[in-house]
Amino acid sequence: MSQRPKVHAMARPDAAGRLPFWAMGSLAALLLLGAYEVTAQTAPAVIVSHGFNEYGDLKYPADFAHLDYVNPAAPKGGEISISADGSFDSMNPFATLSGTPGSLSSVMYERMMDSTDDEVGSYYCLLCTTLEYPADQSWVIFNLRDDVTFSDGTPMTAQDVVFTHNLFAEQGTPSFRAGITALVTGAEALDDHTVKFTFNPDSPRRGRVSQMANTLVMPQAWFAQTGARLDESRLETAPGTGPYMVGSVDPGRQIIYRRNPDYWGQTHPINIGRANFDAIRVEYFADSSAAFEAFKAGEFTFRRENSSINWATSYDFPAIRNGWVVRETLADGTLPAATGFVFNLRRDKFQDRNLRLALGLMYNFTWTNDNLQYGLFQQRNSFWENDRLRATGLPQGRELEMLDSVRAMLPEVIFTEDAFMPHSSGDRPLDRSNLRRALDLMEQAGYTPGNDGLLRDAEGRTLDIDFLETRQAFDRIITPYIENLQRLGVNATYNRVDPPQYQARTQSNDFDMIFGGYNAGLQEGTGLTQRYGCEDRDDVFNPAGFCLEAVDALAEFVINASDYDEMAAGVRAIDRVMRHAYFMVPTWYLGANWVAYFDMYEYPENLPEFGLGHLDYWWFNQDKADALIAAGALR
């Protein structure tokens, strides 16, 4: 049964002598019989709940035993090992502009509330027992559990929560600092197990509580003792409250995370059937090709495949033929990332939309998918590939009303033509009809072919485009696109660099084009402006440097939406505008999980819609592992 938060009218005491909300015995009776009625006339209603959802009911009641999709009897033990490409020189995942953090290096830190893989937008108390907030979300109070400890055994307190919040506000990424300081005006520990956040009344109401639900907690004492900073590259890690802690680190080569045997939350209902492995091992390889060879040899045991050529042609090796490795396609209901060939709009050369459209016409999805990707992918149309959030046809209803409010900022075709769709292509590498269209668009952008076949502008300058990439596996996909651009007359080059150089250049926005993208959510809020807002156009989450005043204005509808339908209408309006703006060439998406693993792992029969959970609610079968070792499949 779905659960609505309980609403109480109550007067908030100050920090000194604060009574616990859930009083017992005769005090509870007094509240019910008399004092409640008195305060109800003078104090605003306060919502008290074990969970939070911005738009609707919670799936799980306060007394739920475990999540529906886990196996509560899953055994604990064993190891799962995965791979990562490239290298790492830091174990601080929050210093995004300093060093390369190791894979999963935030796994030891828990957030105030936890989300689930079978709901959209729901959060449940993890480090807290309940949260309290008024209907206008002008503040939120988290009543903390009194049994939470860090992995070094020290108790977590409200002071640690406030310290971590202030640490991120001072030393987090620039966009996070700007966002959190604009949202939160006060963070205070009312006592050792009660923390209150007060919100800026001018900030959007939506997203306030959910933002603080994602507050993670680190120990104040460790930072005071070590003098460490959040924004520095380092291999030392602060203790966390999570089920895993760092076991060993071999810089650039291997990380092992071990389950904390004294983890405080082992019996918490939201953790039942989860964190089942004793160890999670991450092995680093130079590239995905080397990693695949290592997987075949059993150097690591679980692989999420992202190469269509591998999936279609390479899973015929001894471990597969012997039945030692399982190969499966599992459903994936999450929104695919909005990936494609990203134009760096900070470059003057990409300011003309006609030019961007012309360059996009040279990408042939049909031929690429059929001949290089074995027909396994679908062409991406929308930034939100979801029936509720994707713009379709002509704008109408609430979406149209929102677009009308910014009509003066938009081209009229937004209102008179169907939502922009990617071009179609033929079954040859170079679609000549698209080439002719591209030449016409380039002429409209001021470029004409010279005697050498290269396109030149009115000053005789060629259009030089350097495509930056680091993954060797992408060579076969990008090279035909580069060749088509060259046939158009673009002086296009393909520059594959090592991972550290790629990271440094993309972080500093030093590129012309890359294969990249944007994450999308089934519920959107303030994160929209970090990805697509003008104020954060140079942020790492906005690789294109996209900025459009109309999108900033439309984002306010999403941020301030009072229900899901209002939010969805705003997202559709933004999707329509951004697709027309064409700041990236949309490519493909899969909509499934390709996994291969040595046959010693098991998973629940009812995997949830929005998660794979291989590091979370899968488990280890010791008998199967012993059989693999006896057969010589693993050492």
C-alpha positions in Angstrom: 0.0 0.0 0.0 1.3 3.5 -0.8 2.0 5.7 2.1 1.4 9.4 2.5 3.5 11.4 5.0 1.8 12.2 8.3 0.9 15.9 8.8 1.1 17.4 12.3 0.7 20.9 13.5 3.4 21.6 16.1 5.4 24.4 17.6 9.1 23.9 17.0 11.2 24.2 20.2 14.6 25.8 20.2 17.8 23.8 20.3 18.1 24.0 24.1 15.8 21.4 25.8 14.3 20.3 22.5 11.7 17.5 23.1 11.8 14.5 20.8 8.9 14.5 18.4 7.8 11.0 19.0 7.0 11.3 22.7 5.7 8.2 24.6 3.3 7.3 27.3 1.3 10.0 29.1 3.0 12.8 27.2 1.7 11.3 23.9 -1.8 11.1 25.4 -1.6 14.7 26.5 -0.7 15.8 23.0 -3.5 13.8 21.5 -6.1 15.0 24.0 -5.3 18.7 24.4 -2.1 20.3 23.4 -2.4 19.2 19.8 -5.6 21.1 19.3 -4.1 24.3 20.8 -1.0 24.4 18.7 -2.9 23.4 15.6 -4.6 26.9 15.7 -1.3 28.8 15.9 1.5 26.8 14.3 1.9 25.8 10.6 1.4 22.2 9.7 4.6 20.1 9.7 4.9 17.0 7.7 6.7 14.1 9.4 7.6 11.0 7.4 10.0 8.2 7.0 10.4 9.1 3.3 9.9 11.8 0.7 8.6 12.1 -2.8 8.1 15.4 -4.4 5.0 14.5 -6.3 3.2 11.5 -4.8 2.9 8.6 -2.5 5.7 6.5 -1.2 5.6 2.8 -2.2 7.0 1.5 1.0 5.4 2.1 4.5 7.4 3.1 7.5 7.4 -0.5 8.8 8.5 -2.2 5.5 10.6 -5.3 6.0 12.8 -5.1 2.9 12.7 -3.8 -0.7 10.5 -5.9 -3.0 13.2 -6.6 -5.5 15.9 -8.0 -3.2 16.4 -11.6 -1.9 16.3 -11.1 1.8 18.0 -14.5 2.3 20.9 -13.7 0.0 24.1 -15.1 1.5 27.0 -12.8 2.3 30.4 -13.6 1.1 32.7 -13.9 -1.9 34.2 -11.4 -4.3 33.0 -9.7 -7.4 35.6 -8.2 -9.7 35.1 -5.6 -12.5 37.4 -3.6 -14.8 38.1 0.0 -15.4 40.0 1.6 -18.3 42.9 3.9 -18.1 44.4 4.8 -14.7 43.9 6.7 -11.5 46.0 8.7 -9.1 43.5 9.7 -6.5 40.9 8.2 -4.2 39.1 11.5 -3.6 36.1 11.5 -6.0 35.1 15.1 -5.0 38.2 16.7 -6.4 37.0 16.6 -10.0 39.5 19.3 -11.2 42.5 17.7 -9.5 43.7 14.2 -10.3 41.8 11.2 -11.7 39.8 9.5 -9.0 39.6 5.7 -8.7 36.5 3.8 -9.7 33.8 3.6 -7.0 35.8 5.8 -4.7 32.7 7.3 -3.2 31.2 3.9 -2.3 32.1 4.2 1.4 29.9 7.3 1.9 26.2 7.1 2.6 23.6 9.8 2.0 21.0 11.0 4.5 18.3 9.2 2.6 18.4 6.4 0.1 16.5 6.0 -3.2 15.2 2.7 -4.6 15.4 1.1 -8.1 11.6 0.5 -8.4 10.3 4.0 -7.9 10.8 7.4 -9.4 11.8 10.2 -7.1 11.3 8.5 -3.7 13.8 8.8 -0.8 13.7 6.8 2.4 15.5 7.6 5.7 18.8 5.9 6.0 20.9 7.9 8.4 17.8 9.4 9.8 14.7 8.0 11.4 12.3 10.6 10.2 12.3 14.0 8.5 10.1 17.0 9.2 9.3 19.9 7.0 6.5 22.5 6.5 4.4 22.4 3.4 6.3 25.4 1.9 9.6 23.5 2.5 11.1 26.6 4.1 13.2 24.2 6.2 13.8 20.5 6.8 14.8 18.7 10.0 16.4 15.3 9.9 16.1 13.2 13.1 19.2 11.1 13.0 19.6 7.5 14.1 21.7 7.2 17.2 23.5 4.0 16.1 25.3 5.2 13.0 29.1 4.8 13.1 31.9 5.5 10.7 34.1 2.6 9.6 36.7 3.6 12.3 34.0 3.0 15.0 33.3 6.6 15.9 29.7 7.6 16.1 28.1 9.9 13.5 26.5 13.1 14.9 24.6 16.1 13.7 27.9 18.0 13.9 29.4 15.8 11.3 26.4 16.5 9.0 26.7 20.2 9.4 30.5 20.0 8.9 30.2 18.0 5.7 27.6 20.4 4.3 29.8 23.4 5.0 32.8 21.6 3.6 31.1 21.1 0.2 29.8 24.6 0.3 33.4 25.9 0.7 35.4 23.3 -1.3 33.1 21.5 -3.6 32.9 22.0 -7.4 32.2 25.6 -8.4 28.7 24.7 -9.7 27.8 22.8 -6.5 29.1 25.6 -4.3 27.0 28.2 -6.2 23.9 26.0 -6.1 24.1 24.9 -2.5 24.9 28.4 -1.1 22.0 29.8 -3.1 19.7 27.2 -1.7 20.7 26.8 2.0 21.0 29.8 4.3 21.5 27.9 7.5 22.7 24.5 8.7 22.6 23.8 12.4 22.9 20.9 14.8 19.9 21.3 17.2 21.4 18.5 19.3 23.7 15.5 18.7 21.1 13.7 16.6 19.0 16.5 15.1 20.1 18.7 12.2 18.1 21.5 10.5 18.6 23.1 7.1 16.9 26.4 6.4 16.3 27.4 2.8 16.6 30.7 1.0 13.0 31.9 0.5 13.8 33.1 -3.0 15.0 29.6 -4.1 12.7 27.3 -6.0 10.6 25.2 -3.6 10.9 22.1 -5.6 14.1 20.2 -5.0 14.8 21.7 -1.6 14.2 18.6 0.5 15.4 16.1 -2.1 18.7 18.0 -2.4 19.3 17.7 1.3 18.1 14.0 1.2 21.3 13.5 -0.9 23.5 15.0 1.8 26.4 12.7 2.5 28.3 12.6 5.7 32.0 12.5 6.5 33.7 12.7 9.9 34.7 16.2 11.1 37.4 14.7 13.4 39.3 13.1 10.5 39.6 16.3 8.5 40.7 18.2 11.6 43.3 15.5 12.4 44.7 15.2 8.8 44.2 18.7 7.5 42.9 17.2 4.3 40.8 19.3 1.8 37.9 18.2 -0.3 39.3 19.7 -3.4 42.7 18.0 -3.3 43.9 14.9 -5.0 44.9 12.3 -2.4 45.0 8.5 -1.9 44.0 8.7 1.7 40.2 8.4 2.3 38.0 9.7 5.1 36.1 7.0 6.9 32.5 6.6 5.8 29.4 5.1 7.3 28.7 2.8 4.3 28.9 -1.0 4.1 32.2 -0.9 2.2 35.6 0.6 3.0 38.9 0.7 1.2 40.8 -2.5 1.6 43.9 -1.9 -0.5 45.0 0.5 -3.3 47.6 -0.1 -5.9 47.7 3.3 -7.7 46.8 3.0 -11.4 46.3 -0.8 -11.2 43.9 -2.1 -8.6 41.5 -1.1 -5.9 39.8 -3.5 -3.5 36.9 -2.5 -1.3 36.0 -4.7 1.6 32.7 -5.1 3.4 32.8 -3.6 6.9 32.0 -6.5 9.3 30.9 -3.9 11.9 28.7 -2.0 9.5 26.0 -0.3 11.6 23.2 -0.7 9.0 23.3 -4.4 8.3 19.7 -4.9 9.7 18.2 -1.7 8.4 15.2 -2.7 6.3 16.5 -0.8 3.2 19.7 -2.8 3.4 18.3 -6.3 3.8 19.5 -8.4 0.8 22.1 -5.8 -0.2 25.9 -5.3 0.0 26.2 -9.1 -0.2 29.8 -9.4 -1.4 32.7 -9.5 1.0 34.9 -7.7 -1.5 34.6 -5.6 -4.7 37.8 -5.7 -6.7 38.5 -3.2 -9.5 41.2 -4.1 -12.0 42.6 -1.3 -14.3 43.6 -1.9 -17.9 45.0 0.3 -20.6 41.8 0.1 -22.7 38.7 -1.9 -23.2 40.4 -4.4 -25.6 43.0 -5.3 -23.0 40.2 -5.6 -20.4 38.2 -8.0 -22.6 41.2 -10.2 -23.1 41.7 -10.2 -19.3 38.1 -11.1 -18.7 38.3 -14.1 -21.0 41.3 -15.3 -19.0 39.4 -14.9 -15.7 41.5 -11.9 -14.4 38.2 -10.3 -13.4 34.7 -12.0 -13.2 31.9 -9.6 -14.2 31.8 -7.5 -17.4 29.2 -5.0 -18.6 29.7 -5.0 -22.3 29.4 -1.7 -24.2 30.9 -2.8 -27.6 28.4 -4.1 -30.1 31.2 -5.8 -32.1 32.3 -7.6 -29.0 28.8 -8.6 -28.1 28.0 -9.8 -31.6 31.2 -11.6 -32.6 33.6 -12.1 -29.7 31.7 -14.1 -27.1 32.9 -17.4 -28.4 35.9 -18.3 -26.3 36.7 -21.3 -24.2 35.1 -20.1 -21.0 31.8 -19.5 -22.9 32.0 -22.9 -24.7 32.7 -24.7 -21.4 29.7 -23.1 -19.7 31.9 -21.2 -17.3 30.7 -17.8 -18.4 27.1 -16.7 -18.6 26.2 -14.1 -21.3 22.8 -12.3 -20.8 20.8 -9.4 -22.1 18.8 -7.9 -19.1 16.1 -5.3 -19.3 17.0 -1.7 -18.6 14.2 0.8 -17.8 16.4 3.7 -17.0 16.6 6.7 -19.2 19.6 6.4 -21.6 22.1 9.2 -21.5 21.7 11.8 -24.2 24.9 10.9 -26.0 26.2 12.1 -29.4 28.9 14.1 -31.1 29.1 17.2 -29.1 29.9 20.6 -30.6 31.9 22.9 -28.3 29.7 26.0 -28.6 32.4 28.1 -26.9 34.2 28.0 -30.3 33.1 30.8 -32.7 33.2 28.3 -35.6 30.1 26.5 -34.3 27.8 29.5 -33.7 25.8 29.0 -36.9 23.1 26.4 -36.6 23.1 25.7 -40.3 26.8 24.7 -40.1 26.0 22.4 -37.2 23.1 20.8 -39.1 25.4 20.3 -42.1 28.1 18.6 -40.0 25.4 16.4 -38.4 24.1 15.2 -41.8 27.5 13.6 -42.4 26.9 11.1 -39.6 25.2 8.0 -41.0 23.4 6.2 -38.2 21.7 3.6 -40.5 25.0 2.4 -42.1 26.9 2.6 -38.8 24.4 0.6 -36.9 23.9 -2.0 -39.6 27.5 -2.5 -40.6 29.5 -1.6 -37.5 27.1 -2.2 -34.6 25.3 -5.3 -36.0 21.9 -3.6 -35.9 21.8 -3.7 -32.1 21.0 0.0 -31.4 18.2 2.4 -31.8 18.6 6.0 -33.0 18.3 8.6 -30.3 15.7 11.2 -31.0 15.2 13.0 -27.7 17.2 14.1 -24.7 14.6 12.2 -22.7 13.8 8.9 -24.4 10.6 8.3 -22.4 7.0 8.5 -23.5 6.1 11.0 -20.8 9.0 13.4 -21.2 9.9 13.2 -24.9 8.5 16.0 -27.1 6.4 14.7 -30.0 4.5 16.3 -32.9 3.3 19.9 -32.5 3.3 21.5 -29.0 -0.1 21.5 -27.3 -1.7 21.9 -23.9 0.4 23.0 -21.0 3.6 22.5 -23.0 2.4 25.0 -25.6 1.4 27.5 -22.8 4.9 27.3 -21.5 6.5 27.8 -24.9 4.2 30.7 -25.5 5.6 32.5 -22.5 9.0 32.6 -24.2 7.8 32.9 -27.8 9.7 36.1 -28.4 13.0 34.2 -27.7 12.2 31.3 -30.1 12.1 30.7 -33.8 8.5 30.3 -35.1 9.2 26.8 -36.4 9.1 25.6 -32.8 5.4 26.2 -32.9 4.6 25.3 -36.5 6.6 22.2 -37.1 6.8 18.8 -35.4 9.5 18.3 -32.8 12.9 18.1 -34.6 13.9 14.6 -35.5 17.4 13.3 -36.5 18.0 12.9 -40.2 17.6 9.6 -41.9 20.4 8.1 -44.0 20.9 5.4 -46.6 22.7 2.1 -46.6 26.0 3.4 -47.9 28.7 5.1 -45.8 28.2 8.4 -47.6 24.6 9.4 -48.2 24.8 11.6 -51.2 21.4 13.3 -50.7 22.5 14.3 -47.3 25.8 15.5 -48.7 24.0 17.8 -51.1 21.8 19.1 -48.3 24.9 19.7 -46.2 26.6 21.6 -49.0 23.5 23.9 -49.3 23.5 24.5 -45.5 27.2 25.2 -45.5 26.7 27.8 -48.3 24.0 29.4 -46.1 26.5 29.5 -43.3 29.0 31.3 -45.6 31.2 28.5 -46.7 31.9 27.5 -50.3 34.2 24.9 -51.8 37.7 26.1 -53.0 39.8 24.7 -55.8 41.3 22.2 -53.4 37.8 20.9 -52.4 38.0 22.4 -48.9 35.2 24.6 -47.7 36.3 28.2 -47.1 34.5 31.2 -45.6 34.4 34.7 -47.0 38.0 35.4 -45.7 39.3 32.2 -47.3 39.7 30.3 -44.0 39.1 26.6 -44.0 36.8 25.0 -41.4 39.2 23.1 -39.2 37.7 20.6 -36.7 39.7 18.3 -34.4 37.7 15.4 -33.0 39.1 14.4 -29.5 38.7 10.9 -28.2 40.5 8.5 -25.9 38.9 5.1 -26.4 40.4 2.9 -29.1 37.2 1.0 -29.5 35.6 4.2 -30.9 38.0 4.4 -33.8 35.8 2.3 -36.1 32.7 4.4 -35.3 34.3 7.9 -35.5 36.7 7.3 -38.5 33.9 6.9 -41.1 32.3 10.1 -39.7 35.6 11.9 -40.1 35.9 10.7 -43.6 32.4 11.9 -44.5 33.2 15.3 -43.0 36.3 15.4 -45.2 34.2 14.5 -48.3 32.1 17.5 -47.4 35.2 19.7 -47.5 35.8 20.1 -43.8 39.5 19.9 -42.7 38.6 17.3 -40.0 41.1 15.4 -38.0 40.8 12.6 -35.5 43.0 13.0 -32.4 43.0 10.0 -29.9 44.9 10.9 -26.8 45.6 9.1 -23.5 43.0 9.2 -20.7 44.8 11.8 -18.5 45.2 14.2 -21.4 41.6 13.6 -22.5 40.4 14.3 -19.0 42.5 17.5 -18.7 41.4 18.8 -22.0 37.7 18.1 -21.5 37.7 19.5 -18.0 39.2 22.8 -19.4 36.9 22.7 -22.4 39.8 22.5 -24.8 38.3 20.6 -27.7 36.3 21.1 -30.9 34.2 18.0 -30.9 33.9 14.9 -28.7 31.7 11.9 -28.2 29.9 12.8 -25.0 26.6 13.6 -23.6 24.2 14.5 -20.7 22.5 12.5 -18.1 18.7 12.6 -18.0 16.3 11.9 -15.1 12.8 10.6 -14.9 12.2 13.5 -12.6 13.9 16.8 -13.3 14.5 19.8 -11.1 17.3 22.1 -10.2 19.9 19.8 -11.9 18.6 21.0 -15.3 20.2 24.4 -14.9 23.6 22.8 -14.0 23.5 20.8 -17.2 21.9 23.3 -19.6 21.8 26.7 -17.8 23.7 29.7 -19.0 25.1 30.4 -15.6 26.9 27.0 -15.6 27.8 26.8 -19.3 31.4 26.1 -18.5 30.7 23.4 -16.0 31.9 19.9 -16.6 28.3 18.7 -16.7 27.6 20.9 -19.8 30.2 19.7 -22.3 28.7 21.6 -25.2 28.7 24.9 -23.3 25.0 25.2 -24.2 23.2 28.3 -23.2 19.8 29.6 -24.3 17.8 32.2 -22.4 14.6 30.5 -23.3 15.7 27.2 -21.7 16.7 29.1 -18.6 13.2 30.5 -18.5 11.5 27.2 -19.2 13.5 25.5 -16.5 11.7 27.6 -13.9 8.5 25.8 -14.8 10.2 22.5 -14.1 11.9 23.7 -10.9 8.7 25.1 -9.5 6.3 22.4 -10.7 3.7 21.3 -8.1 2.9 18.0 -9.8 4.4 15.5 -12.2 2.4 16.6 -15.1 3.6 20.2 -14.8 7.2 19.0 -14.6 6.8 16.7 -17.6 5.3 19.5 -19.7 8.2 21.7 -18.9 10.7 19.0 -19.8 8.9 18.4 -23.1 9.1 22.1 -23.9 12.9 22.1 -23.1 13.4 18.9 -25.1 11.7 20.5 -28.1 13.8 23.7 -27.9 17.1 21.9 -27.4 16.6 19.4 -30.2 16.0 22.3 -32.5 19.1 24.1 -31.3 21.1 21.0 -32.4 24.2 21.4 -30.2 25.0 17.7 -30.5 24.6 15.1 -33.2 22.3 12.5 -31.7 23.6 9.0 -32.2 22.4 5.8 -30.6 21.1 4.1 -27.4 20.7 0.5 -26.4 17.9 0.3 -23.8 19.2 -3.0 -22.3 22.1 -4.3 -20.2 24.7 -6.6 -21.8 26.4 -8.6 -19.1 28.8 -11.5 -19.0 30.0 -13.1 -15.8 31.6 -16.2 -14.5 28.8 -18.5 -13.3 29.1 -18.0 -9.6 26.8 -15.0 -9.2 23.0 -15.0 -8.8 20.4 -12.2 -8.8 16.8 -11.8 -7.8 14.1 -13.1 -10.2 12.3 -9.8 -10.1 15.0 -7.3 -11.0 13.7 -3.8 -10.7 12.9 -1.5 -13.7 15.5 1.1 -12.9 18.5 -0.9 -11.8 20.9 -3.8 -12.6 22.3 -3.9 -9.1 25.2 -6.3 -9.8 27.3 -4.6 -7.1 24.4 -4.2 -4.8 21.8 -7.0 -4.6 23.4 -9.8 -6.6 25.2 -12.4 -4.5 27.9 -15.0 -4.5 27.3 -18.8 -4.8 30.2 -20.5 -3.1 29.4 -24.0 -4.5 29.5 -22.7 -8.0 32.7 -20.8 -7.4 34.3 -24.0 -6.0 33.2 -25.9 -9.1 34.8 -23.2 -11.4 38.1 -23.4 -9.5 38.0 -27.2 -9.6 37.5 -27.1 -13.4 40.4 -24.7 -13.9 38.3 -21.8 -14.9 39.6 -19.6 -12.1 42.5 -19.6 -9.8 
